[in-house]
Amino acid sequence: MDYITNYLGFIGAVIILSLTPGSDTIFILTKSIAGGYRQGFASVAGIVCGLFVHTALAAFGLSVILMTSSLLFNIVKIAGAAYLIYLGIMAIKSKSNIMVLSEKSLSSLKKTFRQGFFTNILNPKVALFFLALLPQFVKSDALTPVPFLILGFTFIVIGTIWSLFLVAASSYISTALRISKFSTYLNKISGIIFIALGLNILRIKN
């Protein structure tokens, strides 16, 4: 902790950012409402694994390479936007009720995990966050990746706690939604949101 400055300030910033809705939040809510807590946990696990990758990249400097290379940045940006738009289109085209998702299907849980991982790892906003925020709380004379790893893990812990709360809350109301007319429109609504988030990513500049 010797190379970290204003650790409590960092925690406060992470809490505020975690409460700000984004593609990860929408993904967790959609999966949790659709398939209950198992789908919710699978989505959180995928997103958390993506955050571990971002933490490692930031700590060891690879994010700097990504942010300074226009070609690499645009490749990641387009891939991330395309993936979100793809998820949105698939949700809109789906003719089934989103509430009939099977919780007991292992392949479905694996698919949710993969979707959560790629939704996070292909989001350049996350890489920008780590690259822009973490250095502000690390002393300039730090010659080790350890402080970046500590801050990254702190972000992951706080984000995971918030994500699990989302899973618990949305799973709780999923039973009521299953018997409501709203459930028939949830696919369309989530699809539109994912497409909008994908298009918004295309606006990001490095």
Secondary structure by P-SEA (a helix, b strand, c coil): cccccaaaaaaaaaaaaaacccaaaaaaaaaaaaccaaaaaaaaaaaaaaaaaaaaaaaacaaaaaaacaaaaaaaaaaaaaaaaaaaaaaaaccccccccccccaaaaaaaaaaaaaaaaacaaaaaaaacccccccccccccaaaaaaaaaaaaaaaaaaaaaaaaaaaaaaaaaaacccccaaaaaaaaaaaaaaaaaaaccc
